[in-house]
Amino acid sequence: MNATGETGSRYSPRELAGLFGSRLILADGSMGTVLESLAPEAAEAGRLALLPLEKPDLVESVHAEYFRAGAEMVETATFSASARDLAVFVEADSREPQGGMEAAKALAYRLNKAAAEEALRAAVKCGRGLGLGNLRLVAGSIGPGDKPPSLGASTYAELYDSYLPQARGLADGGADLAIVETCQDPLQIKAALAALRSPEGGRGLPCIVSATVDEKGRMLTGTDLGAFAAIVSPFGPLALGLNCSGGPDELASSLESLAAATGLPLCFMPNAGLPCSVDGKTCYPFGPEIFADKVAELARRHGLAVVGGCCGTTPAHIAALNARLFDRPRARERGSARPALASLYRAQPIGPGLFKIGERANAAGSAAFAALVDAQDFEAMAEKALAQEDSGADALDLHLARAGRNEAEDLKRLARLMSSRAQAALCLDSSDPEVLAAALPEVGGRPILNSTSLENEEKARRIFGLAAQFGASVVCLSMDASGPAATVEDKVRIARALYDLATGEFGLPPSSLLFDPLTFTIAAGGDARATISAIPEIKKACPGALTVLGVGNISYGLPRSLRQAVTSIFLNAAVEAGLDAAIMDTAGVPAPESIDPALVQAASVALGLAPCPPGSDPLDGLLAYAA
């Protein structure tokens, strides 16, 4: 730790964020390509990953060669240096099954610390600072491993545990930032980012996140680049990027898609073309000049913040790229993308239309769904939830609390099943933070946590902490220790207090917060006008935040023949007031224009949206219509 922050970085997070938002930074090329050529015996023996410990001077010399070629950022030789990756080098004690992994963790820490120190020594010898031509950044490389959790090959917890010693070693060794690269699975990314943020790991080491995609622009898990951006952006990376899997030609369209999906700075490190086999050896077709021409053109076109090379690139490739980008063109201005949730596969933007959260997979609101929970029929539960996608659900609310059932295990199991099938985002619904904590590691997409309030501040802190750890959004209820807020003033006051707690103490982006001013049934005297009036006031008091309502509550207790119409009129008024999202029966709320005008008028009076005739009760006309 030093004066600039919690990690060993020579630069503060603010300095780095400003730098990545200003001009292009030239990164290095492939460490693996060069080390294979310089240490063929290690490559043949499968020991390249151990070179930072076994041949530290060699590793340092490669970093120095990249700096001399013009690189301003080098990546440590730690791509395959998580504890799980290194376990192959450790012989486990058969009498202690966990002994091998503990030894692998110790090796991971030592190796990553040594690798960061080697890169830092090269940086210092080659000169360092923030001036043009004198920038020397050390980025700790974190690779994906070969066991993607979303495909069932590992778990979030296993990967997090494996990444912790790697992240700590990089931070203790003095890395300025980390680069989580060649990402294939959003759950793997979340585990790595959590390890980098952990006090036992990277202690908040800033990072770049870079994905690898197929010819259709999708990660191994089927995640498209819109979903990748939506899932990772809430963590506040220095940049989002693409690397490996193809050369500049193959990745050009994916780079364009990523640029359209995010306002964050962009990082681009392609291979030297598609690999081919020559005399039994893997070769890459683009020499330094062709590679540099192609990458420089893309860098200028898209205003890239970081460019470098991946497989097949060498210091000669970086020197050629440096010659074409010597002026270090200005990076595109940091922008703001539309708020979005995501399934594992695709983004679900919030706005410009109403974001619909399907409510039918809720054991508290659906007797049919509750029966499925009691019967432990998870396939039928999933089918009932997924059916809402056909009626326009952007997210699917999952609430499984039932007396006599283990809610945490039930939600975890259903979340795992839904995460691999749903195109809509998931809304994990429980009043118990530990239930949410059990389910979140199963969700590769970006979910909503429903919900928290100031009724119990410690619970609120726990849920906001989970949202920060997993990049989730949160429904925040206008409720405190005194109960649900009834007046506009109290709704706004509670919303602002939750906003300050979430954005201040936990660093959540304002767009991660969906404030619910609460819907009370008009049959019991609920004030619909106060709820609707609170929507614009909350958005004014909580800049950048969103609003949500459970709209079906408004018509509880009314005759069944009236409920859909009343809910529709209420929802329409809320949307006109600025409502962003609604928890609703996506197949059961008709458009206002399809409702009998006489019923529209009666419902509007009952909701307080139209004048009530003198001397009558607002509900009289509505109930008379039903009769």
C-alpha positions as CSV (number, residue, x, y, z in Angstrom):
1,M,0.0,0.0,0.0
2,N,1.2,3.5,-0.7
3,A,0.0,7.1,-0.5
4,T,-1.9,6.9,-3.8
5,G,-4.4,4.2,-2.7
6,E,-5.0,0.8,-1.2
7,T,-2.9,-1.1,-3.7
8,G,0.7,-1.0,-4.6
9,S,-0.1,1.0,-7.8
10,R,2.0,4.1,-8.4
11,Y,-1.0,5.9,-9.7
12,S,-4.3,6.7,-8.0
13,P,-7.6,5.3,-9.5
14,R,-8.5,8.9,-10.4
15,E,-5.3,9.4,-12.3
16,L,-5.7,6.2,-14.2
17,A,-9.4,6.9,-15.0
18,G,-8.4,10.3,-16.3
19,L,-5.6,8.8,-18.4
20,F,-7.7,6.1,-20.0
21,G,-10.3,8.7,-20.9
22,S,-7.9,11.1,-22.6
23,R,-5.6,9.6,-25.2
24,L,-4.6,6.3,-26.7
25,I,-2.2,4.1,-24.7
26,L,0.0,1.7,-26.6
27,A,0.2,-1.7,-24.9
28,D,2.5,-4.6,-25.5
29,G,2.1,-7.7,-27.7
30,S,2.0,-11.3,-26.7
31,M,4.2,-12.4,-23.8
32,G,3.5,-16.1,-24.7
33,T,4.7,-15.8,-28.3
34,V,8.0,-14.2,-27.3
35,L,8.7,-16.4,-24.2
36,E,8.0,-19.6,-26.3
37,S,10.7,-18.5,-28.7
38,L,13.2,-17.6,-26.0
39,A,12.5,-20.6,-23.7
40,P,11.5,-23.5,-26.0
41,E,12.5,-26.0,-23.4
42,A,10.0,-24.5,-20.9
43,A,7.3,-24.5,-23.6
44,E,7.9,-28.1,-24.4
45,A,7.8,-29.1,-20.8
46,G,4.6,-27.1,-20.2
47,R,6.3,-24.8,-17.7
48,L,5.9,-21.4,-19.4
49,A,3.7,-20.3,-16.5
50,L,6.5,-20.8,-14.1
51,L,9.0,-18.5,-15.9
52,P,8.5,-15.5,-13.6
53,L,10.0,-17.7,-10.8
54,E,12.4,-19.9,-12.8
55,K,13.7,-17.3,-15.2
56,P,12.9,-13.8,-13.8
57,D,15.7,-12.0,-15.8
58,L,14.3,-13.4,-19.0
59,V,10.8,-12.2,-18.2
60,E,12.0,-8.8,-17.2
61,S,14.0,-8.5,-20.4
62,V,10.9,-9.2,-22.6
63,H,9.0,-6.4,-20.7
64,A,12.0,-4.0,-21.3
65,E,12.0,-5.0,-25.0
66,Y,8.3,-4.0,-25.3
67,F,8.9,-0.7,-23.5
68,R,11.8,0.0,-25.9
69,A,9.5,-0.7,-28.8
70,G,7.2,2.1,-27.7
71,A,4.8,0.2,-25.4
72,E,3.4,2.3,-22.5
73,M,1.7,-0.6,-20.8
74,V,3.0,-4.2,-20.4
75,E,1.1,-7.2,-19.1
76,T,2.6,-9.5,-16.5
77,A,3.5,-13.1,-17.5
78,T,0.6,-14.4,-15.3
79,F,-2.1,-15.3,-17.8
80,S,-2.2,-18.8,-16.5
81,A,-1.3,-18.1,-12.9
82,S,-4.5,-18.5,-10.9
83,A,-4.3,-21.1,-8.1
84,R,-6.4,-23.6,-10.2
85,D,-4.1,-23.1,-13.2
86,L,-1.0,-23.7,-11.2
87,A,-2.4,-26.7,-9.3
88,V,-0.9,-29.0,-12.0
89,F,2.5,-28.0,-10.8
90,V,1.8,-29.0,-7.2
91,E,1.7,-32.5,-5.9
92,A,-1.1,-32.8,-3.4
93,D,-0.5,-34.7,-0.1
94,S,-2.8,-37.7,-0.5
95,R,-3.4,-37.6,3.3
96,E,-4.7,-34.1,3.1
97,P,-7.0,-33.6,0.1
98,Q,-6.9,-29.8,0.4
99,G,-3.2,-29.6,0.8
100,G,-2.5,-29.5,-3.0
101,M,-4.8,-26.5,-3.5
102,E,-3.4,-24.6,-0.5
103,A,0.1,-25.1,-1.9
104,A,-1.2,-23.9,-5.3
105,K,-2.5,-20.8,-3.7
106,A,0.8,-20.1,-2.1
107,L,2.5,-20.7,-5.4
108,A,0.0,-18.3,-7.1
109,Y,0.8,-15.6,-4.7
110,R,4.5,-15.9,-5.0
111,L,4.5,-16.1,-8.8
112,N,2.1,-13.2,-9.4
113,K,4.0,-11.0,-6.9
114,A,7.3,-11.9,-8.6
115,A,5.9,-11.3,-12.1
116,A,4.6,-7.8,-11.1
117,E,7.9,-6.9,-9.6
118,E,9.7,-8.0,-12.8
119,A,7.5,-5.8,-15.0
120,L,7.9,-2.9,-12.5
121,R,11.6,-3.2,-12.6
122,A,11.6,-3.0,-16.4
123,A,9.2,0.0,-16.2
124,V,11.5,1.8,-13.7
125,K,14.6,1.1,-15.8
126,C,12.9,2.4,-18.9
127,G,11.6,5.5,-17.3
128,R,8.2,6.2,-15.9
129,G,5.7,9.1,-15.6
130,L,2.5,10.4,-17.1
131,G,4.0,12.4,-20.0
132,L,3.7,11.4,-23.6
133,G,6.5,8.8,-24.4
134,N,7.3,8.4,-20.7
135,L,4.3,6.4,-19.5
136,R,5.2,3.0,-18.1
137,L,2.2,1.1,-16.8
138,V,2.2,-2.5,-15.4
139,A,-1.0,-4.4,-15.9
140,G,-1.5,-7.7,-14.1
141,S,-2.7,-10.3,-16.5
142,I,-5.6,-12.6,-15.4
143,G,-6.7,-15.3,-17.8
144,P,-10.0,-17.2,-17.8
145,G,-8.7,-20.7,-17.1
146,D,-10.4,-23.6,-18.9
147,K,-13.4,-24.3,-16.6
148,P,-16.2,-21.8,-17.4
149,P,-18.7,-21.8,-14.5
150,S,-21.8,-21.0,-16.6
151,L,-21.2,-24.2,-18.5
152,G,-21.0,-26.2,-15.3
153,A,-17.2,-26.8,-15.4
154,S,-16.6,-25.0,-12.1
155,T,-18.4,-22.6,-9.7
156,Y,-18.2,-19.0,-9.0
157,A,-16.9,-19.7,-5.5
158,E,-14.1,-22.0,-6.7
159,L,-12.9,-19.4,-9.2
160,Y,-13.1,-16.6,-6.7
161,D,-11.1,-18.6,-4.2
162,S,-8.5,-19.3,-7.0
163,Y,-8.2,-15.7,-8.1
164,L,-7.7,-14.3,-4.6
165,P,-4.0,-15.1,-4.2
166,Q,-3.4,-14.1,-7.8
167,A,-5.0,-10.7,-7.2
168,R,-3.2,-10.2,-4.0
169,G,0.2,-11.1,-5.5
170,L,-0.3,-8.7,-8.4
171,A,-1.2,-5.9,-6.0
172,D,1.6,-6.6,-3.6
173,G,4.0,-6.8,-6.5
174,G,3.2,-3.2,-7.5
175,A,0.9,-3.7,-10.5
176,D,-0.7,-0.4,-11.5
177,L,-3.9,-2.1,-12.7
178,A,-5.1,-5.6,-13.8
179,I,-6.4,-6.8,-17.1
180,V,-8.9,-9.6,-16.9
181,E,-8.5,-10.9,-20.5
182,T,-9.6,-13.4,-23.0
183,C,-12.9,-13.6,-21.0
184,Q,-15.2,-16.4,-22.1
185,D,-17.9,-16.4,-19.4
186,P,-19.5,-13.5,-17.4
187,L,-19.5,-15.5,-14.2
188,Q,-15.7,-16.0,-14.5
189,I,-15.4,-12.2,-15.0
190,K,-17.5,-11.5,-11.9
191,A,-15.3,-13.9,-9.8
192,A,-12.1,-12.2,-11.0
193,L,-13.5,-8.7,-10.4
194,A,-14.6,-9.7,-6.9
195,A,-11.1,-11.0,-6.1
196,L,-9.6,-7.8,-7.4
197,R,-11.9,-5.8,-5.1
198,S,-11.5,-8.0,-2.0
199,P,-9.4,-6.8,0.9
200,E,-7.9,-10.3,0.9
201,G,-7.2,-10.0,-2.8
202,G,-6.4,-7.0,-5.0
203,R,-7.7,-4.4,-2.6
204,G,-9.5,-2.4,-5.3
205,L,-6.9,-2.7,-8.0
206,P,-8.3,-0.9,-11.1
207,C,-8.8,-3.1,-14.2
208,I,-9.6,-3.5,-17.8
209,V,-11.9,-6.3,-18.9
210,S,-11.4,-7.8,-22.3
211,A,-13.5,-10.5,-23.9
212,T,-12.8,-13.0,-26.7
213,V,-15.6,-13.7,-29.2
214,D,-16.4,-16.0,-32.1
215,E,-17.2,-15.0,-35.6
216,K,-20.7,-14.0,-34.6
217,G,-19.4,-11.7,-31.8
218,R,-20.4,-14.0,-28.9
219,M,-18.4,-15.3,-26.0
220,L,-18.1,-19.0,-25.4
221,T,-21.3,-18.9,-23.2
222,G,-23.3,-17.3,-26.1
223,T,-23.1,-13.9,-24.5
224,D,-23.3,-11.1,-27.0
225,L,-21.3,-7.9,-26.7
226,G,-24.3,-5.9,-25.6
227,A,-24.8,-8.3,-22.7
228,F,-21.0,-8.2,-21.9
229,A,-21.1,-4.4,-21.7
230,A,-24.3,-4.4,-19.5
231,I,-22.9,-7.0,-17.1
232,V,-19.4,-5.6,-16.7
233,S,-20.0,-1.8,-16.9
234,P,-21.5,-1.5,-13.3
235,F,-18.1,-2.6,-11.9
236,G,-16.6,0.6,-13.3
237,P,-13.7,-0.8,-15.3
238,L,-11.1,1.5,-16.8
239,A,-11.9,0.1,-20.2
240,L,-13.8,-2.7,-22.0
241,G,-12.1,-4.5,-24.8
242,L,-11.6,-7.4,-27.2
243,N,-8.5,-9.6,-27.5
244,C,-7.4,-12.9,-29.1
245,S,-9.7,-15.2,-31.1
246,G,-9.0,-13.4,-34.4
247,G,-6.9,-10.7,-36.1
248,P,-8.0,-7.1,-36.7
249,D,-10.0,-8.1,-39.8
250,E,-12.0,-10.8,-37.9
251,L,-12.6,-8.6,-34.9
252,A,-13.5,-5.4,-36.7
253,S,-17.2,-5.9,-36.7
254,S,-17.2,-7.0,-33.1
255,L,-15.2,-3.9,-32.1
256,E,-17.9,-1.8,-33.8
257,S,-20.6,-3.6,-31.9
258,L,-18.8,-3.1,-28.6
259,A,-18.3,0.6,-29.4
260,A,-22.0,1.0,-29.9
261,A,-22.8,-0.9,-26.7
262,T,-20.8,1.1,-24.2
263,G,-19.6,4.6,-23.5
264,L,-16.5,3.3,-21.6
265,P,-13.0,3.6,-23.1
266,L,-12.2,0.8,-25.5
267,C,-9.2,-1.6,-25.5
268,F,-8.3,-3.7,-28.6
269,M,-5.6,-6.4,-28.7
270,P,-6.1,-8.7,-31.7
271,N,-3.9,-11.6,-32.9
272,A,-1.5,-11.2,-35.8
273,G,-4.3,-12.7,-38.0
274,L,-5.8,-16.1,-37.9
275,P,-3.4,-18.9,-37.0
276,C,-2.3,-21.4,-39.5
277,S,0.0,-24.4,-39.5
278,V,3.4,-24.3,-41.3
279,D,5.6,-27.4,-41.0
280,G,3.6,-28.5,-38.0
281,K,4.1,-25.2,-36.2
282,T,1.4,-22.6,-35.4
283,C,2.1,-19.4,-37.3
284,Y,0.3,-16.1,-37.7
285,P,0.1,-14.5,-41.2
286,F,0.5,-10.7,-40.4
287,G,3.9,-9.3,-40.1
288,P,4.5,-6.1,-38.2
289,E,3.8,-3.7,-41.0
290,I,0.4,-5.2,-42.1
291,F,-0.7,-5.7,-38.5
292,A,0.2,-2.1,-37.6
293,D,-1.6,-0.7,-40.7
294,K,-4.8,-2.5,-39.8
295,V,-4.8,-1.8,-36.1
296,A,-3.9,1.9,-36.4
297,E,-6.8,2.4,-38.8
298,L,-9.2,0.9,-36.3
299,A,-7.7,2.8,-33.5
300,R,-8.3,6.1,-35.2
301,R,-11.7,5.2,-36.5
302,H,-13.1,4.2,-33.1
303,G,-11.1,6.5,-30.8
304,L,-9.6,3.6,-28.9
305,A,-8.1,4.1,-25.5
306,V,-5.7,1.1,-25.5
307,V,-4.2,-0.9,-28.4
308,G,-1.7,-3.7,-28.5
309,G,-1.4,-7.2,-29.7
310,C,-2.3,-10.8,-28.6
311,C,-1.1,-14.1,-30.1
312,G,1.6,-13.9,-32.7
313,T,2.6,-10.3,-32.0
314,T,6.1,-9.4,-30.9
315,P,8.1,-6.2,-30.0
316,A,8.5,-5.7,-33.8
317,H,4.7,-5.5,-34.2
318,I,4.5,-3.0,-31.4
319,A,7.3,-0.9,-32.8
320,A,5.5,-0.7,-36.1
321,L,2.3,0.2,-34.4
322,N,4.1,2.9,-32.4
323,A,5.4,4.4,-35.6
324,R,1.9,4.8,-36.9
325,L,0.4,6.0,-33.6
326,F,3.3,8.1,-32.4
327,D,1.1,11.1,-32.0
328,R,-1.1,9.1,-29.6
329,P,-4.5,10.2,-31.0
330,R,-7.1,11.3,-28.5
331,A,-9.5,8.6,-27.3
332,R,-13.2,9.0,-27.8
333,E,-14.9,10.9,-25.1
334,R,-16.3,8.8,-22.3
335,G,-20.0,8.5,-22.8
336,S,-23.0,7.1,-21.0
337,A,-24.8,4.1,-22.4
338,R,-28.5,3.4,-21.7
339,P,-29.0,1.6,-18.4
340,A,-29.5,-2.1,-19.0
341,L,-29.9,-5.4,-17.3
342,A,-29.0,-8.6,-19.0
343,S,-29.5,-12.3,-19.3
344,L,-26.5,-14.5,-19.9
345,Y,-27.1,-14.0,-23.6
346,R,-28.3,-10.5,-24.3
347,A,-28.8,-7.0,-22.9
348,Q,-32.2,-5.8,-21.8
349,P,-32.1,-1.9,-21.9
350,I,-34.2,0.1,-19.6
351,G,-36.0,2.7,-21.7
352,P,-37.1,4.5,-23.8
353,G,-40.3,2.4,-23.3
354,L,-41.5,0.8,-20.1
355,F,-39.3,-2.0,-18.8
356,K,-41.6,-4.9,-17.9
357,I,-40.8,-7.3,-15.0
358,G,-43.0,-10.4,-15.2
359,E,-44.7,-11.2,-11.8
360,R,-46.2,-14.7,-12.5
361,A,-43.3,-16.7,-11.0
362,N,-44.1,-15.5,-7.5
363,A,-45.2,-18.0,-4.8
364,A,-46.8,-15.1,-2.8
365,G,-48.9,-13.9,-5.6
366,S,-49.7,-17.0,-7.6
367,A,-51.4,-20.0,-6.0
368,A,-50.5,-22.1,-9.1
369,F,-46.8,-21.2,-8.8
370,A,-46.8,-21.8,-5.1
371,A,-48.1,-25.3,-5.7
372,L,-45.2,-25.9,-8.1
373,V,-42.8,-24.8,-5.4
374,D,-44.4,-27.1,-2.8
375,A,-44.1,-30.0,-5.3
376,Q,-40.5,-29.1,-6.1
377,D,-41.2,-29.1,-9.8
378,F,-38.4,-26.9,-10.9
379,E,-38.9,-27.6,-14.6
380,A,-42.5,-26.5,-14.4
381,M,-41.5,-23.4,-12.4
382,A,-39.0,-22.5,-15.1
383,E,-41.5,-23.1,-17.9
384,K,-44.1,-20.8,-16.2
385,A,-41.5,-18.1,-15.7
386,L,-40.2,-18.3,-19.2
387,A,-43.6,-18.2,-20.8
388,Q,-43.8,-14.5,-19.8
389,E,-41.1,-13.8,-22.4
390,D,-43.7,-14.3,-25.1
391,S,-45.8,-11.5,-23.6
392,G,-43.0,-9.0,-23.6
393,A,-41.3,-9.5,-20.2
394,D,-37.9,-7.9,-20.1
395,A,-37.1,-9.5,-16.7
396,L,-38.6,-12.4,-14.7
397,D,-39.3,-12.0,-11.0
398,L,-38.5,-15.2,-9.0
399,H,-40.0,-15.4,-5.5
400,L,-40.0,-18.8,-3.9
401,A,-40.5,-18.2,-0.2
402,R,-42.8,-20.9,1.3
403,A,-43.3,-22.2,4.8
404,G,-41.4,-25.4,5.4
405,R,-39.1,-24.9,2.4
406,N,-35.4,-24.0,2.2
407,E,-35.8,-20.7,0.3
408,A,-32.1,-20.2,-0.3
409,E,-31.7,-23.7,-1.9
410,D,-34.9,-23.3,-3.9
411,L,-34.0,-20.0,-5.4
412,K,-30.4,-21.1,-6.0
413,R,-31.6,-24.1,-7.9
414,L,-34.2,-22.2,-10.0
415,A,-31.7,-19.4,-10.7
416,R,-29.2,-21.9,-12.1
417,L,-31.8,-23.4,-14.3
418,M,-33.2,-20.1,-15.5
419,S,-29.8,-18.5,-16.1
420,S,-29.0,-21.0,-18.9
421,R,-32.4,-20.6,-20.5
422,A,-33.8,-17.1,-20.1
423,Q,-33.4,-14.4,-22.7
424,A,-34.9,-12.0,-20.2
425,A,-33.0,-10.7,-17.2
426,L,-33.7,-12.3,-13.8
427,C,-35.2,-10.5,-10.8
428,L,-34.2,-12.3,-7.6
429,D,-37.0,-11.6,-5.1
430,S,-36.5,-12.2,-1.4
431,S,-36.6,-10.3,1.9
432,D,-33.7,-12.3,3.1
433,P,-30.2,-11.1,1.9
434,E,-28.7,-14.5,2.5
435,V,-31.2,-16.0,0.1
436,L,-30.0,-13.5,-2.5
437,A,-26.4,-14.3,-1.6
438,A,-27.0,-18.0,-2.3
439,A,-28.6,-17.4,-5.7
440,L,-26.3,-14.6,-7.2
441,P,-23.3,-16.9,-7.9
442,E,-25.6,-18.9,-10.3
443,V,-26.5,-15.9,-12.5
444,G,-24.2,-15.0,-15.3
445,G,-26.3,-12.1,-16.5
446,R,-27.0,-8.8,-14.7
447,P,-30.0,-9.3,-12.4
448,I,-32.2,-7.1,-10.2
449,L,-32.3,-7.7,-6.4
450,N,-35.8,-7.2,-5.1
451,S,-35.7,-5.6,-2.7
452,T,-34.4,-3.5,0.1
453,S,-35.5,-0.5,2.3
454,L,-34.6,1.4,5.4
455,E,-36.8,-0.8,7.5
456,N,-33.6,-2.6,8.5
457,E,-30.5,-0.6,7.7
458,E,-28.1,-3.6,8.2
459,K,-30.1,-5.6,5.7
460,A,-29.9,-2.7,3.3
461,R,-26.2,-2.6,3.7
462,R,-25.9,-6.3,3.1
463,I,-28.0,-6.1,-0.1
464,F,-26.1,-3.1,-1.5
465,G,-22.9,-4.9,-0.8
466,L,-24.1,-7.9,-2.8
467,A,-25.1,-5.6,-5.6
468,A,-21.6,-4.1,-5.7
469,Q,-20.0,-7.6,-5.6
470,F,-22.1,-9.0,-8.4
471,G,-22.9,-5.9,-10.5
472,A,-26.6,-6.2,-9.8
473,S,-29.4,-3.6,-9.8
474,V,-31.6,-3.1,-6.7
475,V,-35.2,-2.3,-6.1
476,C,-35.4,0.2,-3.2
477,L,-38.7,0.5,-1.4
478,S,-40.0,3.8,0.2
479,M,-40.1,2.2,3.7
480,D,-38.3,2.8,6.9
481,A,-38.6,1.7,10.5
482,S,-41.9,3.6,10.8
483,G,-43.4,1.5,8.0
484,P,-44.3,2.2,4.4
485,A,-44.2,5.9,3.4
486,A,-47.6,7.4,2.5
487,T,-46.8,11.0,1.6
488,V,-44.8,12.3,-1.3
489,E,-42.4,14.0,1.1
490,D,-41.7,10.8,3.0
491,K,-41.3,8.7,-0.1
492,V,-38.7,11.1,-1.5
493,R,-36.9,11.4,1.9
494,I,-36.4,7.7,2.2
495,A,-35.4,7.4,-1.5
496,R,-32.7,10.0,-1.0
497,A,-31.4,8.3,2.1
498,L,-31.1,5.0,0.3
499,Y,-29.5,6.7,-2.7
500,D,-26.8,8.3,-0.5
501,L,-26.1,5.0,1.2
502,A,-25.9,3.0,-2.0
503,T,-23.9,5.5,-4.1
504,G,-21.7,6.8,-1.3
505,E,-20.8,3.9,0.9
506,F,-21.0,1.2,-1.7
507,G,-20.2,3.1,-4.9
508,L,-23.2,1.8,-6.8
509,P,-24.0,3.7,-10.1
510,P,-27.2,5.7,-9.7
511,S,-28.7,3.8,-12.6
512,S,-28.4,0.6,-10.6
513,L,-31.1,1.8,-8.3
514,L,-34.8,1.4,-9.0
515,F,-36.9,3.3,-6.5
516,D,-40.4,2.0,-5.7
517,P,-42.6,4.7,-4.1
518,L,-45.1,1.9,-3.2
519,T,-48.5,1.1,-4.6
520,F,-51.4,0.9,-2.1
521,T,-54.7,-0.6,-3.1
522,I,-57.4,2.0,-3.6
523,A,-60.0,-0.5,-2.3
524,A,-58.5,0.1,1.2
525,G,-58.1,3.9,0.8
526,G,-54.6,3.9,-0.8
527,D,-53.6,7.3,-2.4
528,A,-52.6,6.6,-6.0
529,R,-52.0,10.3,-6.6
530,A,-49.2,10.4,-4.0
531,T,-47.5,7.4,-5.6
532,I,-47.7,8.9,-9.1
533,S,-46.6,12.4,-7.8
534,A,-43.6,10.9,-6.1
535,I,-42.1,9.5,-9.3
536,P,-40.8,12.7,-10.8
537,E,-39.8,14.0,-7.4
538,I,-37.7,10.9,-6.6
539,K,-36.0,11.2,-10.0
540,K,-35.2,14.8,-9.2
541,A,-33.9,14.1,-5.7
542,C,-31.9,11.0,-6.9
543,P,-30.2,12.1,-10.2
544,G,-29.6,9.2,-12.6
545,A,-31.7,6.7,-10.6
546,L,-34.8,4.9,-12.0
547,T,-38.2,4.2,-10.7
548,V,-40.4,1.0,-10.5
549,L,-43.8,0.0,-9.3
550,G,-45.6,-3.2,-8.5
551,V,-48.7,-1.9,-10.4
552,G,-51.1,-4.8,-9.7
553,N,-51.3,-3.9,-6.0
554,I,-53.4,-0.9,-6.9
555,S,-56.5,-3.0,-7.8
556,Y,-56.3,-5.6,-5.0
557,G,-59.7,-6.1,-3.4
558,L,-61.7,-4.9,-6.4
559,P,-64.1,-7.1,-8.4
560,R,-62.1,-9.3,-10.8
561,S,-63.9,-7.7,-13.7
562,L,-62.4,-4.3,-12.9
563,R,-58.8,-5.2,-11.9
564,Q,-57.1,-5.2,-15.3
565,A,-58.7,-2.0,-16.4
566,V,-57.8,-0.1,-13.1
567,T,-54.3,-1.4,-13.3
568,S,-53.9,-0.3,-16.9
569,I,-55.2,3.3,-16.2
570,F,-52.9,3.5,-13.1
571,L,-49.9,2.2,-15.1
572,N,-50.5,4.6,-17.9
573,A,-50.6,7.6,-15.5
574,A,-47.4,6.4,-13.8
575,V,-45.6,6.1,-17.2
576,E,-46.7,9.6,-18.1
577,A,-45.2,10.7,-14.8
578,G,-41.8,9.1,-15.8
579,L,-42.0,5.5,-14.5
580,D,-39.2,3.4,-15.9
581,A,-40.2,-0.1,-14.9
582,A,-43.2,-2.1,-13.7
583,I,-43.6,-5.4,-12.0
584,M,-46.7,-6.7,-13.6
585,D,-48.7,-9.5,-15.3
586,T,-47.2,-8.8,-18.8
587,A,-50.0,-10.7,-20.5
588,G,-52.9,-9.3,-18.4
589,V,-52.8,-5.5,-18.6
590,P,-54.7,-4.1,-21.6
591,A,-53.9,-1.0,-23.4
592,P,-56.0,2.0,-22.1
593,E,-57.4,2.6,-25.6
594,S,-59.0,-0.9,-25.6
595,I,-61.0,-0.2,-22.4
596,D,-64.6,1.1,-22.4
597,P,-64.4,4.9,-22.1
598,A,-67.0,4.8,-19.3
599,L,-64.8,2.4,-17.3
600,V,-61.8,4.6,-18.0
601,Q,-63.6,7.6,-16.5
602,A,-64.8,5.6,-13.5
603,A,-61.3,4.2,-12.9
604,S,-59.7,7.7,-13.3
605,V,-62.0,9.1,-10.6
606,A,-61.3,6.1,-8.3
607,L,-57.6,6.7,-8.7
608,G,-57.9,10.4,-8.0
609,L,-56.8,11.2,-11.6
610,A,-60.2,12.9,-12.4
611,P,-62.5,15.0,-10.3
612,C,-65.0,13.1,-8.1
613,P,-68.7,14.2,-8.3
614,P,-69.6,16.2,-5.2
615,G,-71.0,14.2,-2.3
616,S,-70.0,10.8,-3.7
617,D,-67.2,8.3,-2.9
618,P,-64.5,8.0,-5.5
619,L,-65.2,4.2,-5.7
620,D,-68.9,4.6,-6.3
621,G,-68.8,4.9,-10.0
622,L,-66.3,2.1,-10.4
623,L,-68.3,-0.4,-8.3
624,A,-71.5,0.7,-10.1
625,Y,-69.9,-0.1,-13.4
626,A,-69.0,-3.6,-12.1
627,A,-72.6,-4.1,-11.0
